[in-house]
Amino acid sequence: MQSLLIIGFVWPEPNSSAAGGRMIQLISLYQKQGFKITFASPAQDSAFSTDLESLNVDKKTILLNSSTFDAFIKELNPAVVLFDRFMIEEQFGWRVAENCPNAIRILDTEDLHCLRLARQKAFKENRVYTTQDLVVEEVAKREIASILRCDISLMISQYEIEILTTTFKIDQALLLYLPLLLESEAILNATTTPSFENRSDFTFIGNFLHEPNWNAVQYLKQTIWPLIKKQVPEAVCKIYGAYPSQKVLQLHNAKEGFLILGRAEDAQEVVKQARVVLAPLRFGAGIKGKLLEAMQCGTPSVTTTIGAESMHGDLPWNGFIQDNPELFANQAVLLYQNKKTWLASQENGFETIKLRYARTLFETDFKNQMQSIQKNLEQHRLNNFMGALLQHHTLKSTMYMSKWIAEKNKN
Protein backbone atom coordinates (compact mmCIF):
# COMPACT_ATOMS: atom_id res chain seq x y z
CA MET A 1 0.00 0.00 0.00
CA GLN A 2 1.43 3.37 -1.05
CA SER A 3 1.62 6.16 1.47
CA LEU A 4 0.28 9.69 0.97
CA LEU A 5 1.22 12.56 3.26
CA ILE A 6 -1.09 15.57 3.26
CA ILE A 7 0.37 18.65 4.94
CA GLY A 8 -2.55 20.86 5.91
CA PHE A 9 -2.61 24.61 6.38
CA VAL A 10 -5.38 23.90 8.93
CA TRP A 11 -7.16 20.79 10.14
CA PRO A 12 -10.09 20.23 7.73
CA GLU A 13 -13.46 21.68 8.78
CA PRO A 14 -15.94 20.67 6.05
CA ASN A 15 -18.84 22.28 7.90
CA SER A 16 -17.01 25.62 8.14
CA SER A 17 -15.73 26.17 4.61
CA ALA A 18 -15.63 24.79 1.08
CA ALA A 19 -11.86 24.31 1.53
CA GLY A 20 -12.53 21.84 4.34
CA GLY A 21 -15.00 19.93 2.19
CA ARG A 22 -12.51 19.92 -0.68
CA MET A 23 -9.87 18.29 1.50
CA ILE A 24 -12.24 15.49 2.54
CA GLN A 25 -12.99 14.90 -1.17
CA LEU A 26 -9.27 14.58 -1.94
CA ILE A 27 -8.81 12.14 0.93
CA SER A 28 -11.65 10.02 -0.46
CA LEU A 29 -10.20 10.10 -4.01
CA TYR A 30 -6.80 8.91 -2.82
CA GLN A 31 -8.24 6.24 -0.53
CA LYS A 32 -10.15 4.83 -3.50
CA GLN A 33 -6.78 4.50 -5.27
CA GLY A 34 -5.51 2.43 -2.34
CA PHE A 35 -3.34 5.01 -0.54
CA LYS A 36 -2.66 4.91 3.18
CA ILE A 37 -3.06 8.53 4.27
CA THR A 38 -1.38 10.57 6.98
CA PHE A 39 -2.63 14.12 7.56
CA ALA A 40 -0.13 16.43 9.26
CA SER A 41 -0.50 20.09 10.18
CA PRO A 42 1.28 22.73 12.28
CA ALA A 43 -2.10 24.36 13.04
CA GLN A 44 -3.84 24.30 16.39
CA ASP A 45 -6.61 21.76 16.70
CA SER A 46 -10.22 22.91 16.42
CA ALA A 47 -13.42 21.70 18.01
CA PHE A 48 -14.98 21.80 14.54
CA SER A 49 -12.36 19.82 12.65
CA THR A 50 -13.18 16.41 11.16
CA ASP A 51 -12.42 13.30 13.16
CA LEU A 52 -9.70 12.05 10.81
CA GLU A 53 -9.27 8.77 12.66
CA SER A 54 -12.89 7.88 11.83
CA LEU A 55 -11.94 8.27 8.15
CA ASN A 56 -9.02 5.86 8.65
CA VAL A 57 -6.51 8.72 8.29
CA ASP A 58 -3.52 8.97 10.62
CA LYS A 59 -3.15 12.35 12.30
CA LYS A 60 0.17 14.02 13.11
CA THR A 61 0.95 17.43 14.58
CA ILE A 62 4.15 18.89 13.11
CA LEU A 63 6.28 21.94 13.90
CA LEU A 64 7.40 24.79 11.67
CA ASN A 65 11.16 25.32 11.30
CA SER A 66 12.04 22.10 13.06
CA SER A 67 14.25 19.20 12.04
CA THR A 68 11.77 16.87 13.75
CA PHE A 69 9.80 17.00 10.47
CA ASP A 70 12.82 15.60 8.62
CA ALA A 71 12.95 12.55 10.84
CA PHE A 72 9.17 12.12 10.60
CA ILE A 73 9.01 12.19 6.79
CA LYS A 74 12.07 9.99 6.35
CA GLU A 75 10.43 7.31 8.46
CA LEU A 76 7.05 7.69 6.75
CA ASN A 77 8.70 7.74 3.28
CA PRO A 78 5.53 8.71 1.36
CA ALA A 79 5.15 8.07 -2.36
CA VAL A 80 3.11 11.27 -2.67
CA VAL A 81 3.05 14.51 -0.67
CA LEU A 82 0.16 16.93 -1.08
CA PHE A 83 0.60 20.53 0.10
CA ASP A 84 -2.56 22.32 1.19
CA ARG A 85 -2.01 25.82 -0.32
CA PHE A 86 1.22 27.43 -1.42
CA MET A 87 2.17 28.73 2.04
CA ILE A 88 2.57 25.15 3.23
CA GLU A 89 4.71 24.23 0.24
CA GLU A 90 6.96 27.20 1.05
CA GLN A 91 7.43 25.93 4.59
CA PHE A 92 7.82 22.21 3.96
CA GLY A 93 8.52 21.74 0.24
CA TRP A 94 12.29 21.97 0.53
CA ARG A 95 12.31 19.49 3.42
CA VAL A 96 10.24 17.03 1.36
CA ALA A 97 12.55 17.49 -1.65
CA GLU A 98 15.66 16.95 0.49
CA ASN A 99 14.44 13.95 2.50
CA CYS A 100 12.11 12.22 0.00
CA PRO A 101 13.31 13.33 -3.45
CA ASN A 102 11.32 10.64 -5.27
CA ALA A 103 7.98 11.56 -3.69
CA ILE A 104 5.55 13.24 -6.09
CA ARG A 105 4.90 16.79 -4.86
CA ILE A 106 1.32 18.00 -5.41
CA LEU A 107 -0.03 21.46 -4.65
CA ASP A 108 -3.73 21.93 -3.97
CA THR A 109 -4.17 25.64 -4.66
CA GLU A 110 -7.78 25.87 -3.31
CA ASP A 111 -8.06 29.12 -5.25
CA LEU A 112 -5.45 31.37 -6.82
CA HIS A 113 -4.56 33.50 -3.81
CA CYS A 114 -2.75 36.13 -5.84
CA LEU A 115 -5.85 36.68 -8.00
CA ARG A 116 -8.08 37.11 -4.96
CA LEU A 117 -5.66 39.54 -3.29
CA ALA A 118 -5.05 41.57 -6.46
CA ARG A 119 -8.80 41.96 -6.97
CA GLN A 120 -9.28 42.86 -3.31
CA LYS A 121 -6.60 45.55 -3.49
CA ALA A 122 -8.09 47.07 -6.66
CA PHE A 123 -11.55 47.05 -5.07
CA LYS A 124 -10.36 48.78 -1.91
CA GLU A 125 -8.57 51.40 -4.02
CA ASN A 126 -11.86 51.95 -5.88
CA ARG A 127 -10.56 51.09 -9.33
CA VAL A 128 -11.04 48.40 -11.96
CA TYR A 129 -8.85 45.32 -11.60
CA THR A 130 -6.44 44.67 -14.49
CA THR A 131 -3.94 41.94 -15.31
CA GLN A 132 -1.18 44.34 -14.26
CA ASP A 133 -2.51 44.19 -10.69
CA LEU A 134 -1.94 40.45 -10.77
CA VAL A 135 1.57 40.62 -12.21
CA VAL A 136 2.82 43.14 -9.63
CA GLU A 137 1.14 41.37 -6.69
CA GLU A 138 3.93 40.12 -4.39
CA VAL A 139 1.98 36.99 -3.48
CA ALA A 140 1.89 36.09 -7.20
CA LYS A 141 5.67 35.68 -7.23
CA ARG A 142 5.50 33.34 -4.27
CA GLU A 143 2.50 31.38 -5.49
CA ILE A 144 3.73 30.92 -9.07
CA ALA A 145 7.13 29.79 -7.73
CA SER A 146 5.34 27.21 -5.58
CA ILE A 147 3.35 25.93 -8.57
CA LEU A 148 6.56 25.58 -10.60
CA ARG A 149 8.36 23.72 -7.82
CA CYS A 150 5.61 21.09 -7.62
CA ASP A 151 5.07 18.21 -10.01
CA ILE A 152 1.38 19.00 -10.45
CA SER A 153 -1.06 21.60 -9.10
CA LEU A 154 -4.74 20.87 -8.62
CA MET A 155 -6.94 23.72 -9.86
CA ILE A 156 -10.64 24.18 -9.09
CA SER A 157 -11.19 26.95 -11.65
CA GLN A 158 -10.73 26.74 -15.42
CA TYR A 159 -10.43 30.51 -15.54
CA GLU A 160 -7.43 30.33 -13.20
CA ILE A 161 -5.80 27.69 -15.41
CA GLU A 162 -6.21 30.13 -18.31
CA ILE A 163 -4.52 32.88 -16.28
CA LEU A 164 -1.62 30.60 -15.35
CA THR A 165 -1.03 29.38 -18.90
CA THR A 166 -1.41 32.77 -20.66
CA THR A 167 -0.28 35.45 -18.19
CA PHE A 168 2.36 33.39 -16.36
CA LYS A 169 3.24 30.92 -19.16
CA ILE A 170 2.88 27.85 -16.93
CA ASP A 171 3.08 24.56 -18.82
CA GLN A 172 -0.37 22.93 -18.98
CA ALA A 173 1.30 19.63 -17.99
CA LEU A 174 1.83 21.09 -14.48
CA LEU A 175 -1.88 21.82 -13.97
CA LEU A 176 -4.86 19.53 -13.44
CA TYR A 177 -8.47 20.76 -13.38
CA LEU A 178 -10.27 19.19 -10.43
CA PRO A 179 -13.26 21.21 -9.19
CA LEU A 180 -15.32 20.61 -6.06
CA LEU A 181 -16.95 17.20 -6.52
CA LEU A 182 -20.25 15.62 -5.55
CA GLU A 183 -21.01 11.94 -5.09
CA SER A 184 -23.87 10.50 -7.16
CA GLU A 185 -26.06 10.00 -4.08
CA ALA A 186 -25.54 13.65 -3.09
CA ILE A 187 -26.91 14.96 -6.41
CA LEU A 188 -30.52 15.86 -5.62
CA ASN A 189 -33.55 16.81 -7.73
CA ALA A 190 -36.86 18.60 -7.38
CA THR A 191 -38.50 15.57 -5.74
CA THR A 192 -35.86 15.30 -3.00
CA THR A 193 -35.79 18.98 -1.97
CA PRO A 194 -38.49 21.21 -0.45
CA SER A 195 -40.97 22.81 -2.83
CA PHE A 196 -41.26 26.52 -3.65
CA GLU A 197 -44.25 26.81 -1.29
CA ASN A 198 -42.44 25.06 1.57
CA ARG A 199 -39.49 27.46 1.53
CA SER A 200 -39.12 30.98 2.86
CA ASP A 201 -36.56 33.73 3.35
CA PHE A 202 -33.36 34.78 1.65
CA THR A 203 -30.04 33.50 2.95
CA PHE A 204 -26.30 34.00 2.75
CA ILE A 205 -23.78 31.49 4.09
CA GLY A 206 -19.99 31.77 4.27
CA ASN A 207 -16.99 31.56 6.58
CA PHE A 208 -16.30 35.02 8.04
CA LEU A 209 -12.56 34.46 8.23
CA HIS A 210 -12.72 34.85 4.45
CA GLU A 211 -12.58 38.57 3.59
CA PRO A 212 -14.78 38.37 0.43
CA ASN A 213 -17.62 36.96 2.56
CA TRP A 214 -17.43 39.71 5.17
CA ASN A 215 -17.38 42.37 2.45
CA ALA A 216 -20.38 40.76 0.71
CA VAL A 217 -22.44 40.77 3.90
CA GLN A 218 -21.66 44.45 4.50
CA TYR A 219 -22.69 45.25 0.93
CA LEU A 220 -25.84 43.17 1.31
CA LYS A 221 -26.83 44.93 4.54
CA GLN A 222 -26.07 48.48 3.48
CA THR A 223 -27.04 48.51 -0.20
CA ILE A 224 -28.97 45.51 -1.51
CA TRP A 225 -31.15 44.43 1.39
CA PRO A 226 -32.94 47.81 1.75
CA LEU A 227 -33.88 47.59 -1.96
CA ILE A 228 -35.31 44.07 -1.49
CA LYS A 229 -37.07 44.98 1.75
CA LYS A 230 -38.81 47.91 0.06
CA GLN A 231 -40.41 45.51 -2.44
CA VAL A 232 -41.04 42.62 -0.03
CA PRO A 233 -41.65 44.18 3.43
CA GLU A 234 -42.17 40.80 5.11
CA ALA A 235 -38.88 39.38 3.77
CA VAL A 236 -36.19 38.05 6.11
CA CYS A 237 -32.51 37.58 5.27
CA LYS A 238 -30.71 34.95 7.36
CA ILE A 239 -26.92 35.24 7.47
CA TYR A 240 -24.99 32.13 8.48
CA GLY A 241 -21.26 31.60 8.74
CA ALA A 242 -18.50 30.19 10.91
CA TYR A 243 -16.30 32.47 13.02
CA PRO A 244 -18.36 35.69 13.01
CA SER A 245 -16.51 38.56 14.69
CA GLN A 246 -18.12 41.25 16.84
CA LYS A 247 -18.34 43.58 13.84
CA VAL A 248 -20.30 40.91 11.97
CA LEU A 249 -22.67 40.32 14.89
CA GLN A 250 -23.34 44.06 15.12
CA LEU A 251 -25.06 43.95 11.72
CA HIS A 252 -27.93 41.94 13.26
CA ASN A 253 -31.17 43.92 13.05
CA ALA A 254 -34.41 42.02 13.68
CA LYS A 255 -36.54 45.07 12.87
CA GLU A 256 -35.03 45.19 9.37
CA GLY A 257 -35.32 41.43 8.98
CA PHE A 258 -31.53 41.07 8.72
CA LEU A 259 -30.49 38.26 11.04
CA ILE A 260 -26.90 37.25 11.87
CA LEU A 261 -27.23 33.64 13.04
CA GLY A 262 -23.59 32.47 13.18
CA ARG A 263 -22.47 28.94 12.44
CA ALA A 264 -25.11 26.68 10.87
CA GLU A 265 -25.33 23.27 12.53
CA ASP A 266 -26.32 21.79 9.18
CA ALA A 267 -25.47 24.09 6.28
CA GLN A 268 -27.36 21.98 3.72
CA GLU A 269 -30.54 22.02 5.77
CA VAL A 270 -30.34 25.81 6.10
CA VAL A 271 -29.91 26.26 2.34
CA LYS A 272 -32.70 23.76 1.55
CA GLN A 273 -35.17 25.73 3.66
CA ALA A 274 -34.32 29.05 1.99
CA ARG A 275 -36.10 30.18 -1.16
CA VAL A 276 -33.21 32.24 -2.57
CA VAL A 277 -29.46 32.42 -1.85
CA LEU A 278 -27.87 35.87 -2.13
CA ALA A 279 -24.12 36.12 -2.80
CA PRO A 280 -23.11 39.66 -3.84
CA LEU A 281 -19.38 38.95 -3.92
CA ARG A 282 -17.29 41.90 -5.15
CA PHE A 283 -13.88 40.24 -5.16
CA GLY A 284 -12.52 36.73 -4.74
CA ALA A 285 -11.26 33.77 -6.75
CA GLY A 286 -11.83 30.06 -7.25
CA ILE A 287 -15.30 28.54 -7.41
CA LYS A 288 -17.74 29.20 -4.59
CA GLY A 289 -18.79 26.33 -2.37
CA LYS A 290 -21.83 28.27 -1.16
CA LEU A 291 -23.16 28.57 -4.72
CA LEU A 292 -22.49 24.93 -5.56
CA GLU A 293 -24.32 24.00 -2.35
CA ALA A 294 -27.25 26.19 -3.43
CA MET A 295 -27.47 24.28 -6.73
CA GLN A 296 -27.23 20.97 -4.88
CA CYS A 297 -30.06 21.97 -2.51
CA GLY A 298 -32.28 23.18 -5.33
CA THR A 299 -32.07 26.77 -4.14
CA PRO A 300 -31.79 29.40 -6.89
CA SER A 301 -29.22 32.13 -6.31
CA VAL A 302 -28.39 35.68 -7.31
CA THR A 303 -24.70 36.44 -7.47
CA THR A 304 -22.16 38.62 -9.25
CA THR A 305 -19.84 37.96 -12.17
CA ILE A 306 -17.08 37.22 -9.65
CA GLY A 307 -19.35 34.84 -7.73
CA ALA A 308 -20.30 32.81 -10.80
CA GLU A 309 -16.83 32.82 -12.36
CA SER A 310 -15.82 29.48 -13.88
CA MET A 311 -18.78 27.69 -12.27
CA HIS A 312 -21.30 27.07 -15.04
CA GLY A 313 -19.41 27.09 -18.34
CA ASP A 314 -21.90 27.62 -21.20
CA LEU A 315 -24.85 26.41 -19.10
CA PRO A 316 -27.51 28.83 -17.79
CA TRP A 317 -27.11 29.99 -14.18
CA ASN A 318 -29.48 28.71 -11.48
CA GLY A 319 -30.91 32.19 -11.02
CA PHE A 320 -29.29 35.46 -12.04
CA ILE A 321 -25.81 36.95 -12.38
CA GLN A 322 -25.88 40.69 -11.78
CA ASP A 323 -23.35 43.32 -10.70
CA ASN A 324 -25.71 46.31 -10.53
CA PRO A 325 -27.23 46.51 -7.01
CA GLU A 326 -30.69 47.71 -8.14
CA LEU A 327 -30.97 44.96 -10.76
CA PHE A 328 -29.54 42.45 -8.27
CA ALA A 329 -32.34 43.29 -5.83
CA ASN A 330 -35.04 43.22 -8.56
CA GLN A 331 -33.95 39.79 -9.77
CA ALA A 332 -33.79 38.47 -6.21
CA VAL A 333 -37.39 39.60 -5.71
CA LEU A 334 -38.44 38.02 -9.04
CA LEU A 335 -36.97 34.68 -7.98
CA TYR A 336 -38.59 34.96 -4.57
CA GLN A 337 -42.09 35.70 -5.91
CA ASN A 338 -42.31 34.01 -9.32
CA LYS A 339 -42.64 30.23 -9.06
CA LYS A 340 -42.15 29.62 -12.79
CA THR A 341 -38.84 31.52 -12.85
CA TRP A 342 -37.79 29.84 -9.60
CA LEU A 343 -38.46 26.29 -10.92
CA ALA A 344 -36.61 26.94 -14.18
CA SER A 345 -33.63 28.29 -12.23
CA GLN A 346 -33.68 25.32 -9.87
CA GLU A 347 -33.55 22.91 -12.82
CA ASN A 348 -30.59 24.83 -14.28
CA GLY A 349 -28.71 24.21 -11.03
CA PHE A 350 -29.40 20.47 -10.99
CA GLU A 351 -28.28 20.21 -14.63
CA THR A 352 -25.06 22.15 -13.97
CA ILE A 353 -24.12 19.83 -11.11
CA LYS A 354 -24.70 16.69 -13.20
CA LEU A 355 -22.65 17.99 -16.12
CA ARG A 356 -19.83 19.76 -14.26
CA TYR A 357 -19.43 18.52 -10.66
CA ALA A 358 -20.25 14.81 -10.51
CA ARG A 359 -17.29 12.91 -9.08
CA THR A 360 -17.61 10.24 -11.77
CA LEU A 361 -16.67 12.84 -14.41
CA PHE A 362 -13.21 13.33 -12.93
CA GLU A 363 -11.99 10.41 -10.82
CA THR A 364 -10.69 8.24 -13.68
CA ASP A 365 -8.73 11.09 -15.30
CA PHE A 366 -7.38 12.07 -11.90
CA LYS A 367 -6.17 8.52 -11.23
CA ASN A 368 -4.62 8.19 -14.69
CA GLN A 369 -2.81 11.52 -14.40
CA MET A 370 -1.36 10.61 -11.00
CA GLN A 371 -0.18 7.22 -12.28
CA SER A 372 1.34 8.78 -15.41
CA ILE A 373 3.39 11.26 -13.38
CA GLN A 374 4.52 8.50 -11.03
CA LYS A 375 5.70 6.32 -13.93
CA ASN A 376 7.44 9.16 -15.75
CA LEU A 377 8.56 11.34 -12.84
CA GLU A 378 12.13 11.81 -14.00
CA GLN A 379 11.13 12.98 -17.50
CA HIS A 380 8.27 15.05 -16.09
CA ARG A 381 10.77 16.96 -13.95
CA LEU A 382 13.28 17.28 -16.79
CA ASN A 383 10.55 18.98 -18.81
CA ASN A 384 10.12 21.53 -16.01
CA PHE A 385 13.50 23.28 -15.95
CA MET A 386 12.17 26.45 -14.33
CA GLY A 387 10.75 24.34 -11.53
CA ALA A 388 14.12 22.62 -11.03
CA LEU A 389 15.87 25.99 -11.01
CA LEU A 390 13.49 27.38 -8.40
CA GLN A 391 13.71 24.19 -6.37
CA HIS A 392 17.51 24.50 -6.31
CA HIS A 393 17.64 28.11 -5.19
CA THR A 394 14.66 27.94 -2.85
CA LEU A 395 16.00 24.84 -1.17
CA LYS A 396 19.20 26.71 -0.37
CA SER A 397 17.70 30.02 0.75
CA THR A 398 14.71 28.61 2.64
CA MET A 399 16.78 25.85 4.16
CA TYR A 400 19.30 28.24 5.72
CA MET A 401 16.60 30.66 6.90
CA SER A 402 14.67 27.81 8.50
CA LYS A 403 17.79 26.37 10.12
CA TRP A 404 18.64 29.82 11.50
CA ILE A 405 15.14 30.10 13.01
CA ALA A 406 15.44 26.60 14.46
CA GLU A 407 18.74 27.49 16.11
CA LYS A 408 17.30 30.76 17.38
CA ASN A 409 14.33 28.88 18.90
CA LYS A 410 16.70 26.68 20.90
CA ASN A 411 17.91 29.67 22.91
VEXMAR-640051 format. One record per residue (C-alpha): x, y, z; residue in three letters. Coordinates in steps of 0.02 Angstrom, whole numbers. Each point is the difference from the previous one (the first is absolute). Example, Ala and Ser with C-alpha at 12.3 -4.5 7.8 and 13.67 -1.06 7.14 Angstrom:
# VEXMAR-640051
615	-225	390	ALA .
69	172	-33	SER .
# end
This chain:
# VEXMAR-640051
0	0	0	MET .
71	169	-53	GLN .
10	139	126	SER .
-67	176	-24	LEU .
47	144	114	LEU .
-115	151	0	ILE .
72	154	84	ILE .
-145	110	48	GLY .
-4	187	24	PHE .
-138	-35	127	VAL .
-89	-156	61	TRP .
-146	-27	-121	PRO .
-169	72	53	GLU .
-124	-51	-137	PRO .
-145	81	93	ASN .
91	167	12	SER .
65	27	-177	SER .
5	-68	-176	ALA .
188	-24	23	ALA .
-34	-124	140	GLY .
-123	-95	-108	GLY .
124	-1	-143	ARG .
132	-81	109	MET .
-118	-140	52	ILE .
-38	-30	-185	GLN .
186	-16	-39	LEU .
24	-122	144	ILE .
-142	-106	-70	SER .
72	4	-177	LEU .
170	-60	59	TYR .
-72	-133	114	GLN .
-95	-71	-148	LYS .
168	-16	-88	GLN .
64	-103	146	GLY .
108	128	90	PHE .
34	-5	186	LYS .
-20	181	54	ILE .
84	103	136	THR .
-62	177	29	PHE .
124	115	85	ALA .
-18	183	46	SER .
89	132	105	PRO .
-169	82	38	ALA .
-87	-3	168	GLN .
-139	-127	15	ASP .
-180	58	-14	SER .
-160	-61	79	ALA .
-78	5	-173	PHE .
131	-99	-95	SER .
-41	-170	-74	THR .
38	-156	100	ASP .
136	-63	-118	LEU .
22	-163	93	GLU .
-181	-45	-41	SER .
47	19	-184	LEU .
146	-120	25	ASN .
125	143	-18	VAL .
150	13	116	ASP .
18	169	84	LYS .
166	83	40	LYS .
40	171	74	THR .
160	73	-73	ILE .
106	152	39	LEU .
56	142	-111	LEU .
188	27	-19	ASN .
44	-161	88	SER .
110	-145	-51	SER .
-124	-117	85	THR .
-98	7	-163	PHE .
151	-70	-93	ASP .
7	-153	111	ALA .
-190	-21	-12	PHE .
-8	3	-190	ILE .
153	-110	-22	LYS .
-82	-134	105	GLU .
-168	19	-86	LEU .
82	3	-173	ASN .
-158	48	-96	PRO .
-20	-31	-186	ALA .
-101	160	-16	VAL .
-3	161	101	VAL .
-145	122	-21	LEU .
22	180	59	PHE .
-158	89	55	ASP .
28	175	-76	ARG .
161	80	-55	PHE .
47	65	173	MET .
20	-179	60	ILE .
107	-45	-150	GLU .
113	148	40	GLU .
24	-63	177	GLN .
19	-186	-31	PHE .
35	-24	-186	GLY .
188	12	15	TRP .
2	-124	144	ARG .
-104	-123	-103	VAL .
116	22	-151	ALA .
155	-27	108	GLU .
-61	-149	100	ASN .
-117	-87	-125	CYS .
61	56	-172	PRO .
-100	-135	-92	ASN .
-167	46	80	ALA .
-122	84	-120	ILE .
-32	177	61	ARG .
-179	61	-28	ILE .
-67	173	38	LEU .
-185	23	35	ASP .
-22	186	-35	THR .
-181	12	68	GLU .
-14	162	-98	ASP .
130	112	-78	LEU .
45	107	151	HIS .
91	131	-102	CYS .
-155	28	-108	LEU .
-112	22	152	ARG .
121	121	84	LEU .
30	102	-159	ALA .
-187	19	-25	ARG .
-24	45	183	GLN .
134	135	-9	LYS .
-75	75	-159	ALA .
-173	-1	79	PHE .
60	87	159	LYS .
89	131	-106	GLU .
-164	27	-93	ASN .
65	-42	-173	ARG .
-24	-135	-131	VAL .
110	-154	18	TYR .
120	-32	-145	THR .
125	-137	-40	THR .
138	120	52	GLN .
-66	-8	179	ASP .
28	-187	-4	LEU .
176	9	-72	VAL .
62	126	129	VAL .
-84	-88	146	GLU .
139	-63	116	GLU .
-97	-157	45	VAL .
-4	-45	-186	ALA .
189	-20	-1	LYS .
-9	-117	148	ARG .
-150	-98	-62	GLU .
62	-23	-178	ILE .
169	-57	66	ALA .
-89	-128	108	SER .
-99	-64	-150	ILE .
160	-18	-101	LEU .
90	-93	139	ARG .
-137	-132	10	CYS .
-27	-143	-119	ASP .
-185	39	-22	ILE .
-122	130	67	SER .
-184	-37	24	LEU .
-110	143	-62	MET .
-185	23	39	ILE .
-27	138	-129	SER .
23	-10	-188	GLN .
15	189	-6	TYR .
149	-9	117	GLU .
82	-132	-111	ILE .
-21	121	-144	GLU .
85	138	101	ILE .
145	-114	46	LEU .
30	-61	-177	THR .
-20	169	-88	THR .
57	134	123	THR .
132	-103	92	PHE .
44	-123	-140	LYS .
-18	-153	111	ILE .
10	-165	-94	ASP .
-173	-81	-8	GLN .
84	-166	50	ALA .
27	73	175	LEU .
-186	37	26	LEU .
-149	-114	26	LEU .
-180	61	3	TYR .
-90	-79	148	LEU .
-150	101	62	PRO .
-103	-30	156	LEU .
-81	-170	-23	LEU .
-166	-79	48	LEU .
-38	-184	23	GLU .
-142	-72	-103	SER .
-110	-25	154	GLU .
26	183	50	ALA .
-69	65	-167	ILE .
-180	45	40	LEU .
-152	48	-105	ASN .
-165	89	17	ALA .
-82	-152	82	THR .
132	-13	137	THR .
4	184	52	THR .
-136	111	76	PRO .
-123	81	-119	SER .
-15	185	-42	PHE .
-149	15	119	GLU .
90	-88	142	ASN .
147	120	-2	ARG .
19	176	67	SER .
128	137	24	ASP .
160	53	-84	PHE .
166	-64	64	THR .
187	25	-10	PHE .
126	-125	67	ILE .
189	13	10	GLY .
151	-10	115	ASN .
34	173	73	PHE .
187	-28	10	LEU .
-8	20	-190	HIS .
7	186	-42	GLU .
-110	-10	-158	PRO .
-142	-71	106	ASN .
10	138	131	TRP .
2	132	-137	ASN .
-150	-80	-87	ALA .
-103	1	160	VAL .
39	184	30	GLN .
-51	40	-179	TYR .
-158	-105	19	LEU .
-50	89	162	LYS .
39	177	-53	GLN .
-49	2	-184	THR .
-96	-150	-65	ILE .
-110	-55	144	TRP .
-89	170	19	PRO .
-47	-12	-186	LEU .
-71	-175	23	ILE .
-88	45	162	LYS .
-87	146	-84	LYS .
-81	-119	-125	GLN .
-31	-145	120	VAL .
-31	78	174	PRO .
-26	-169	83	GLU .
165	-71	-67	ALA .
134	-67	117	VAL .
184	-23	-42	CYS .
90	-131	105	LYS .
190	14	6	ILE .
96	-155	50	TYR .
187	-27	13	GLY .
138	-70	109	ALA .
110	114	105	TYR .
-103	161	-1	PRO .
92	143	85	SER .
-80	134	107	GLN .
-11	117	-150	LYS .
-98	-134	-94	VAL .
-118	-29	146	LEU .
-34	187	12	GLN .
-86	-6	-170	LEU .
-143	-100	77	HIS .
-163	99	-10	ASN .
-161	-95	31	ALA .
-107	153	-41	LYS .
76	6	-174	GLU .
-15	-189	-20	GLY .
190	-17	-13	PHE .
51	-141	116	LEU .
180	-51	42	ILE .
-16	-180	58	LEU .
181	-59	7	GLY .
57	-176	-37	ARG .
-133	-113	-78	ALA .
-10	-170	83	GLU .
-50	-74	-168	ASP .
42	115	-145	ALA .
-94	-106	-128	GLN .
-159	2	102	GLU .
10	189	17	VAL .
22	23	-188	VAL .
-140	-125	-39	LYS .
-124	99	105	GLN .
43	165	-83	ALA .
-89	57	-158	ARG .
144	103	-70	VAL .
188	9	36	VAL .
80	172	-14	LEU .
187	13	-34	ALA .
50	177	-52	PRO .
187	-35	-4	LEU .
104	147	-62	ARG .
171	-83	0	PHE .
68	-176	21	GLY .
63	-148	-100	ALA .
-28	-185	-26	GLY .
-174	-76	-7	ILE .
-122	33	140	LYS .
-52	-144	111	GLY .
-152	97	61	LYS .
-67	16	-178	LEU .
34	-182	-42	LEU .
-92	-47	161	GLU .
-146	110	-54	ALA .
-11	-96	-165	MET .
11	-165	92	GLN .
-141	50	119	CYS .
-111	60	-142	GLY .
10	180	60	THR .
14	131	-137	PRO .
129	137	29	SER .
41	177	-51	VAL .
185	38	-7	THR .
127	109	-89	THR .
116	-33	-147	THR .
138	-37	126	ILE .
-114	-119	96	GLY .
-47	-102	-153	ALA .
174	1	-78	GLU .
50	-167	-76	SER .
-148	-89	81	MET .
-126	-31	-139	HIS .
94	1	-165	GLY .
-124	26	-143	ASP .
-148	-60	105	LEU .
-132	121	65	PRO .
20	58	181	TRP .
-119	-64	135	ASN .
-72	173	23	GLY .
82	164	-51	PHE .
174	74	-17	ILE .
-4	187	30	GLN .
127	132	54	ASP .
-119	149	8	ASN .
-76	11	176	PRO .
-172	59	-56	GLU .
-15	-137	-131	LEU .
72	-126	124	PHE .
-140	43	122	ALA .
-135	-4	-136	ASN .
55	-171	-61	GLN .
8	-67	178	ALA .
-180	57	25	VAL .
-53	-79	-166	LEU .
74	-167	53	LEU .
-81	14	171	TYR .
-175	37	-68	GLN .
-11	-84	-170	ASN .
-17	-189	13	LYS .
24	-31	-186	LYS .
166	95	-4	THR .
52	-84	163	TRP .
-33	-177	-66	LEU .
93	32	-163	ALA .
149	68	98	SER .
-3	-149	117	GLN .
6	-121	-147	GLU .
148	97	-73	ASN .
95	-31	162	GLY .
-35	-187	2	PHE .
56	-13	-181	GLU .
161	97	33	THR .
47	-117	142	ILE .
-29	-157	-104	LYS .
103	66	-146	LEU .
141	88	93	ARG .
20	-62	180	TYR .
-41	-186	7	ALA .
148	-94	72	ARG .
-16	-134	-135	THR .
47	130	-132	LEU .
173	24	74	PHE .
60	-146	106	GLU .
65	-108	-143	THR .
99	143	-81	ASP .
67	48	170	PHE .
61	-177	34	LYS .
77	-17	-174	ASN .
90	167	15	GLN .
73	-45	170	MET .
59	-170	-64	GLN .
76	78	-157	SER .
102	124	102	ILE .
57	-138	118	GLN .
59	-109	-145	LYS .
87	142	-92	ASN .
56	109	146	LEU .
179	23	-58	GLU .
-50	59	-175	GLN .
-143	103	71	HIS .
125	96	106	ARG .
125	16	-142	LEU .
-136	85	-100	ASN .
-22	127	139	ASN .
169	88	3	PHE .
-67	158	81	MET .
-70	-105	140	GLY .
168	-86	26	ALA .
88	168	0	LEU .
-120	70	131	LEU .
12	-159	101	GLN .
189	15	3	HIS .
7	181	57	HIS .
-149	-9	117	THR .
67	-155	83	LEU .
160	93	40	LYS .
-75	166	57	SER .
-150	-70	94	THR .
104	-139	76	MET .
126	120	78	TYR .
-135	121	59	MET .
-97	-143	80	SER .
157	-72	81	LYS .
42	173	69	TRP .
-175	14	75	ILE .
15	-175	73	ALA .
165	44	83	GLU .
-72	164	63	LYS .
-149	-94	76	ASN .
119	-110	100	LYS .
60	149	101	ASN .
# end
